[in-house]
Amino acid sequence: MKKTFPHPAILYTISLVIFILSGTLYAQTSSFIYGDPLPDAPELAIRGDYKVGVKSLQFVNKDQVDILKSKNGAAPLYDRPLTVEVWYPANLDKGIEEFVTYNEVMGTANDSLRPLMPFTFNGRAARDASPLTMNGPFPLLIVSHGYVGSRFLMTYLTENLASKGYVVVAIDHTESTFKDANAFHSTLLNRAKDISFILKEMADIGKNGRQHILSGMIDSENIGIIGYSMGGYGVLNVAGAGYSDGLAGFFTQMTGGSNAISKLTMSNPEYHKVDPRIKAVVAFAPWGMERGVWDMNGLKGLETPTFFIAGDQDDISGYEKGIKAIYSGAVNANRYLLTYKNARHNVAPNPPPVESLKEGLHIDEYYRYAEPSWDERKINNVNQHFLTAFLGIHLKQKDYSKYLEIQENSNEEDWTGFKPRSSTGMELLHAKAVD
């Protein structure tokens, strides 16, 4: 008897239903939480030995330029509120689990096509747990999200690094989050300023003798800054890559005459010196090079060891003339560039939440997190692995060099620390600072 087969469209529909019902490819399940290792996770992706606590803190950066109210080149000052989430090594009482529920939203404020929709997801940390007073102090990491985003965008990474002996602080950048997104020029002006402010505040409250729960926890002489997209734009400036005069001119036009961003340009004598306590920089898909945010002179100001991460099909920040051009131009920094082949821009965030799979939602809710050619959980594990190595070398003086001294093309041979046959589709470039 002649065999008949279902129409391809029917097979596709069946597979899609199975995918949505199972939620196993991307979303959290009862057993999988963002950041958990897949069976082929590389060696250093595994969580560290410390239990993790998490808490929210509030800061106010006083007397900042309120660029959203700028008129005719002048702007009033305001006290800029900033919420941060802090993950840290914790001392957990018996019976207390590393389990937390994060409250997040999908959508974008003031966007009729993507209205705000609350959702929750789980993490492996204990809310408001007692900090571990032994074995410290711990290096400080500041994390800056994209536009738009939130402090919860990379919990797979923040929790993982805290478990390895870091105090990790992720910023909600006011006027740049899902909940309060506003005009882009606020992000252009405030991103680097927010990072510098929170870095100084956290280093200060972490000192011994301060009346704060984190007092004595923070090694303020060993600091790393991590940014994604507009966060990458910000951390590079904080680390010495002064913006171009072209960006300053564009900003002045955009704001009707304000020159508030000029203090962050390489040509301005007031452009700050790099905080010498910053020993490492991580830039995921940093935005701006294709738009003239930096010129070659500005990139030469980056001297801190830097680890870039990109997709070679990035259609937001650009690759050859964007991220890779930054990597090539930062000649005074010892630097790496990890590239995911066929990936676009989302090489940093958590996997898509299960709510993003719901019928009728704008596709951007899913593609705020997902990569079309990669399992985001795989990317998460690889990021955990390489940042553990890079940050461990520069902030903890660990001998992780073998994980970075590998074949450039991952298809040619298995990379050190990866399970056999699992390190495909990636490239790792390395360039030393010029003498």
C-alpha positions in Angstrom: 0.0 0.0 0.0 1.3 3.4 -0.9 2.5 5.4 2.1 1.2 9.0 2.6 2.8 11.7 4.6 1.4 14.7 6.3 1.7 18.0 4.4 4.8 19.9 5.5 2.7 22.8 6.8 0.9 20.3 9.1 4.2 18.9 10.4 5.4 22.5 11.0 2.3 23.3 13.0 2.6 20.2 15.1 6.3 20.9 15.9 5.4 24.5 16.7 2.7 23.4 19.2 5.1 21.0 20.8 7.7 23.7 21.0 5.4 26.2 22.7 3.9 23.6 25.1 7.2 22.2 26.2 9.0 25.5 26.5 12.2 23.6 26.8 14.2 25.2 24.0 14.3 28.7 25.4 12.0 29.4 28.4 12.4 28.5 32.0 10.9 25.2 33.2 10.4 23.8 36.7 13.9 22.4 36.6 15.8 24.8 34.3 16.6 28.4 35.4 18.4 31.0 33.3 22.1 30.4 33.6 21.9 26.7 34.4 24.5 24.6 32.4 23.4 22.7 29.4 25.0 19.2 29.0 27.7 20.7 26.7 28.4 23.8 28.8 32.1 24.7 28.8 34.1 24.1 31.9 34.1 27.5 33.5 30.3 28.1 33.0 29.6 26.0 36.1 28.6 28.1 39.1 31.3 28.8 41.8 31.5 27.8 45.4 29.7 30.7 47.0 26.0 30.9 47.8 24.4 34.1 46.3 22.4 36.8 47.9 20.5 39.6 46.1 19.1 42.9 47.1 17.8 46.1 45.6 19.4 49.5 46.4 18.4 53.1 45.6 20.7 55.9 44.7 20.3 59.6 43.7 22.8 61.4 41.6 22.2 65.0 42.5 22.2 68.1 40.3 22.3 66.3 36.9 21.4 68.0 33.6 17.7 67.2 32.8 18.3 66.9 29.1 14.7 65.9 28.4 13.6 69.5 29.5 16.3 71.2 27.5 15.2 74.4 25.7 17.3 76.6 23.5 20.5 74.9 24.6 19.8 75.3 28.3 18.5 72.6 30.7 17.5 72.6 34.3 19.2 70.3 36.9 17.5 67.5 38.6 18.2 64.8 41.1 18.5 61.6 39.0 17.2 58.5 40.7 18.9 55.1 40.0 17.8 51.7 41.2 20.4 48.9 41.2 20.3 45.2 41.9 23.3 43.7 43.8 24.3 40.0 43.8 26.9 39.0 46.3 28.5 36.0 48.1 26.1 35.2 51.0 25.9 33.4 54.3 22.7 31.4 54.1 21.1 30.0 57.2 20.2 26.4 57.2 17.0 25.7 55.2 17.3 28.9 53.1 17.4 28.2 49.4 19.0 30.1 46.6 15.7 30.9 45.0 14.3 34.3 44.0 11.5 35.6 41.8 12.3 38.6 39.7 9.5 41.0 38.6 9.9 42.3 35.1 7.9 43.7 32.2 7.7 43.1 28.5 6.9 45.9 26.1 8.1 49.5 26.1 6.7 52.5 27.9 4.7 54.9 25.7 4.7 52.4 22.8 1.2 51.5 21.7 2.4 48.5 19.7 4.2 47.0 22.7 2.3 47.9 25.8 3.8 47.0 29.2 3.0 43.5 30.4 4.2 42.3 33.8 5.8 38.8 34.1 8.0 37.0 36.6 10.9 34.6 36.3 13.1 32.8 38.7 16.7 33.0 39.7 19.2 31.2 41.9 19.8 33.7 44.7 18.4 34.4 48.1 16.6 37.8 48.5 18.2 40.0 51.2 20.5 37.2 52.5 23.2 38.1 54.9 26.5 38.9 53.1 29.4 36.5 53.6 31.9 38.3 55.8 34.6 35.7 55.4 36.9 35.3 52.3 36.4 38.9 51.2 36.6 41.5 50.1 35.4 40.7 46.6 36.1 42.5 43.3 33.3 44.8 42.1 31.5 44.5 38.8 29.2 47.1 37.4 26.7 46.0 34.7 24.9 48.3 32.2 22.0 47.1 30.1 20.9 48.1 26.6 18.3 50.5 25.4 15.7 49.5 26.3 16.4 47.0 29.0 16.6 46.6 32.8 18.9 45.4 35.6 17.4 41.9 35.2 18.4 41.4 31.6 21.5 39.3 32.3 20.7 37.4 35.5 22.3 34.3 34.1 25.6 36.1 34.2 25.2 38.3 37.3 24.2 35.3 39.5 27.0 33.2 38.1 29.7 35.7 38.7 28.5 36.4 42.2 28.8 32.7 42.9 32.5 33.0 41.9 33.3 35.7 44.4 32.3 39.0 43.0 29.9 41.8 44.1 27.9 42.4 41.0 25.8 45.5 40.6 23.4 45.9 37.6 21.9 49.4 37.0 18.4 50.3 36.0 19.2 53.3 33.8 16.5 55.9 34.4 14.6 56.9 31.2 16.2 53.8 29.4 14.3 50.9 30.9 11.3 49.0 29.6 9.2 50.7 32.2 10.3 54.3 31.7 11.8 54.5 28.2 12.1 58.0 27.0 13.9 60.0 24.3 17.2 58.6 23.1 19.3 61.6 23.9 18.8 60.9 27.7 20.6 57.6 27.1 23.3 59.2 25.0 24.1 61.7 27.8 23.6 59.7 30.9 24.8 56.2 30.2 28.5 56.7 31.0 27.7 59.2 33.8 25.4 56.6 35.5 28.1 53.9 35.4 30.8 56.2 36.9 28.4 57.4 39.6 27.3 53.9 40.7 30.9 52.7 40.6 32.0 55.4 43.0 29.0 54.9 45.3 29.4 51.2 45.5 33.1 51.4 46.1 32.4 53.9 48.9 29.7 52.0 50.7 31.8 48.8 50.5 34.6 50.3 52.6 35.3 49.0 56.1 33.7 51.1 58.8 30.7 52.3 56.7 27.3 51.7 58.2 26.0 49.5 55.4 25.2 45.9 54.9 27.9 45.6 52.3 30.6 47.4 54.3 33.8 45.5 54.1 32.6 43.3 51.2 34.0 45.2 48.2 37.6 45.2 47.0 37.4 48.7 45.4 40.9 48.4 43.9 39.8 45.7 41.6 36.8 46.7 39.5 35.3 45.5 36.2 32.7 47.2 34.1 30.3 45.3 31.8 28.0 46.8 29.2 25.6 45.5 26.5 24.7 47.6 23.4 24.2 51.1 24.9 25.8 49.8 28.0 28.8 49.0 25.8 28.7 52.5 24.5 28.8 53.7 28.1 31.5 51.4 29.6 34.0 52.2 26.7 33.7 55.9 27.4 34.2 55.3 31.2 37.3 53.3 30.3 38.9 56.1 28.3 37.4 55.9 24.8 36.3 59.5 24.5 33.4 60.3 22.2 34.0 62.1 18.9 33.2 65.8 18.1 30.9 64.4 15.5 28.7 62.9 18.2 28.8 66.1 20.2 27.5 68.0 17.1 24.8 65.4 16.5 23.7 65.7 20.1 23.6 69.5 20.0 21.3 69.2 16.9 19.1 66.6 18.5 18.6 68.6 21.7 18.1 72.0 20.2 21.5 73.4 21.2 22.7 71.6 24.3 26.4 70.8 24.5 26.0 68.8 27.7 27.7 65.7 26.2 30.9 67.6 25.2 32.5 66.8 28.6 32.6 63.2 27.4 34.4 63.9 24.2 38.1 63.0 23.6 38.9 66.6 22.5 37.6 68.2 25.7 40.3 69.0 28.3 37.6 68.3 31.0 37.1 64.7 29.8 37.9 62.7 33.0 40.9 60.5 33.6 40.1 56.8 33.8 39.5 55.5 37.3 42.7 53.5 37.9 40.7 51.0 39.9 39.0 49.7 36.7 41.1 46.7 35.7 38.8 45.0 33.1 36.1 46.0 30.6 33.6 43.7 28.9 31.6 45.2 26.0 28.8 43.1 24.5 27.8 44.4 21.0 28.7 48.0 21.8 26.6 50.5 19.8 27.9 53.6 18.1 30.9 53.1 15.8 28.9 52.9 12.6 27.2 56.2 13.7 30.5 58.1 14.2 30.4 57.9 18.0 34.2 57.3 18.1 37.1 58.2 15.8 40.5 56.6 15.9 41.8 59.2 18.3 39.0 58.4 20.8 39.6 54.6 20.5 43.2 55.1 21.4 42.2 56.3 24.8 41.0 52.8 25.7 44.0 51.2 27.5 42.2 48.8 30.0 42.1 45.1 29.0 38.8 44.6 27.2 36.8 41.6 26.1 34.4 42.3 23.2 31.5 39.9 22.3 29.6 40.2 19.0 27.5 38.5 16.4 28.9 38.8 12.9 25.4 39.6 11.6 24.7 42.3 14.1 22.1 44.6 12.5 21.9 47.1 15.4 25.6 47.9 16.2 27.1 46.6 13.0 30.0 44.2 12.9 32.8 44.9 10.3 32.3 48.7 10.5 31.0 48.6 14.0 32.1 46.3 16.8 35.1 44.8 15.0 36.2 48.3 14.0 36.2 49.3 17.7 38.3 46.2 18.5 40.7 47.0 15.7 41.0 50.6 16.6 41.6 50.2 20.3 45.3 49.7 19.7 46.4 50.7 23.2 44.4 47.9 24.9 45.1 44.2 25.4 41.8 43.0 23.9 39.8 40.0 22.7 36.9 39.7 20.3 34.6 36.7 20.7 32.3 36.4 17.6 29.3 34.1 17.3 28.9 33.3 13.7 25.5 34.0 12.2 24.4 35.7 15.4 22.8 39.2 15.3 22.7 41.6 18.3 21.4 39.6 21.2 24.6 38.0 22.4 24.2 39.2 26.0 20.6 38.8 27.4 18.7 36.0 29.2 16.8 33.6 27.0 13.3 34.7 25.9 10.7 34.4 28.7 7.9 31.9 28.2 5.4 34.8 27.9 7.1 36.0 24.7 5.9 32.8 23.0 2.3 33.7 23.5 0.2 34.2 20.3 -0.6 37.8 19.4 2.4 39.4 20.9 4.6 41.7 18.9 7.6 39.7 17.5 10.0 42.1 19.2 9.0 40.7 22.6 10.6 37.5 21.5 13.5 39.1 19.6 14.4 41.4 22.5 16.1 38.2 23.8 16.4 35.5 21.1 18.9 34.8 18.4 17.6 33.4 15.2 20.5 30.9 14.6 21.5 30.1 18.2 20.1 28.7 21.4 20.4 31.6 23.8 21.2 29.2 26.6 24.2 28.0 24.7 25.4 31.6 24.3 24.8 32.2 28.0 27.0 29.3 29.0 29.8 30.3 26.6 29.6 33.9 28.0 29.9 32.6 31.5 32.9 30.5 30.6 34.9 33.2 28.9 34.1 36.0 31.3 35.0 33.8 34.2 38.4 33.4 32.6 38.9 37.0 31.5 37.8 38.6 34.7 39.5 35.9 36.8 42.8 36.8 35.2 42.5 40.6 35.6 40.6 40.9 38.9 41.6 37.8 40.8 45.0 37.0 39.3 43.9 33.5 38.5 45.8 31.4 36.0 43.1 31.0 33.4 45.3 31.8 30.4 44.8 28.4 28.8 41.1 29.1 28.2 42.0 32.2 26.2 45.1 31.0 24.4 43.1 28.8 21.9 42.8 28.2 18.2 41.2 31.3 16.5 38.6 29.4 14.6 36.5 27.0 16.8 35.7 24.7 13.9 39.4 23.8 13.5 39.8 22.0 16.8 38.1 21.7 20.1 38.7 24.8 22.3 40.2 24.2 25.8 37.5 23.8 28.4 34.8 22.8 25.8 33.4 19.2 25.5 34.4 17.4 22.3 32.6 18.6 19.2 30.8 21.4 21.1 32.9 24.5 20.2 31.7 25.2 16.7 30.6 28.4 15.0 32.8 30.8 17.0 35.9 32.9 16.6 38.2 34.4 19.2 40.6 37.1 18.1 43.3 38.5 20.4 45.4 41.6 19.9 48.0 43.0 22.4 48.4 46.6 23.1 51.0 48.4 21.0 54.3 49.1 22.7 
